[in-house]
């Protein structure tokens, strides 16, 4: 039994559910169940009594959760201490971003942090936001920058900017452009059903943007004709440029508004908005002056539409 096994057992005890624990741990429920069966075989004792309505921990599982989690905390603290070792003049800050936001926003992010502490050294950890969220919970990443929702209640999040999901169409697709122009209202395109005959390039299932797009389509009883799924938003945009299909993309990709190959259309639905947030554990949020960083972002991200009311409340 190792540190990861202790976390698995303790999370099931805490959540009283394999399905809820698997979501919190960001692993599949079958994989979690298989791990528990392996641990039970290694220890030679049952850990949970399962029935149709609930999961009941045995005395062994309760003991592991009670005595094991302090050990997990010590290991994570030791890991943090070793990682943070360095010269007296430098502090190593690990920033977590997806590859997409790293490409489009990393420069502004680092400049804002360096204005607070010029001596800090930065290490960028790239990954999908579910993975980065768990890395922050485990103390392996200090702060993250990624879109809502945030799943862990143990983390603090600070709104940085509002991001709108736009319909992206190649300028070469004259038919789709004509339909989009005809559907435009002062608030954006008011329906997407007329695009049912066009091929769609969608981000893969399981990613936050795809979940938002699914809700948007379901609200309008629309089923897009998906011809390809990608894990990379820049890839989706590239395929739109080549008129392979149309797609939904965040406004971050159109921040300069000067694209000559893709035309972006806002959507009238209230479901097409999300927030980009700064995420950290409470202890790291104070250490890395997250509120000061947000104030600096007011200038760094001036190309975006800010949620001024929420931001001013957080930064008081």
Protein Blocks (a to p, Z undefined) as FASTA:
>chain_A
ZZklmmmmmmmmmnopaklmmmmnopafklmmmmmmmmmmmnopafbdcdfkbccddfkl
mmmmmmmmmmmmmmmmmmmmmmmgccfkbccddddddfklmmmmmmmmmmmmmmmmmmbc
cddddddfklmmmmmmnopafbdcdddddfblkbccddfbdcdddddddfklmmlmmmmm
mmpcfkbpfbfklmmmpccddddehiaklmmmmmmmmmnopacddfbdcfbfklmmmmmm
nonaccdddfklmmnopafkbccdddfbfklgccddddddfklmmmnommlmmmmmmmmm
mmbccdfklmmmmmZZ
